């Protein structure tokens, strides 16, 4: 499963970089979304893809019984998803306001805001 995930992560990173190199600011934001999703998948894959029970310790034991899932990558990815959503919503509002002022989606035309 890990080699398949490595290929999927590589494709997501490649697509994100390609989209971020385009002139359109909307494609730039889509590239940022793909980049954050690829980073989240990378964190999950590097932590190991194991199917296990939740890491709960039963009463009377000092350690969980059986195979358990690692909660740290899950917490990191959950935090990253929330932060990425905040950045995405801010970027969408910023793009809309910039488009209202400049009337262009092209990054090269957005440089000339003095006119």
Buried (B, 14 or more C-beta within 10 A) or exposed (E): EEEEBEEEBEEBBEBBEEBBEBEBBBBBBBBBBBBBBBBBBBBBBEBEEEEEEEEEEEEEEEEBEEEBBEEEBBEBBEEBEEEBEEBBEEBEEEBEEBBEEBEBBEBEEBEEEEE
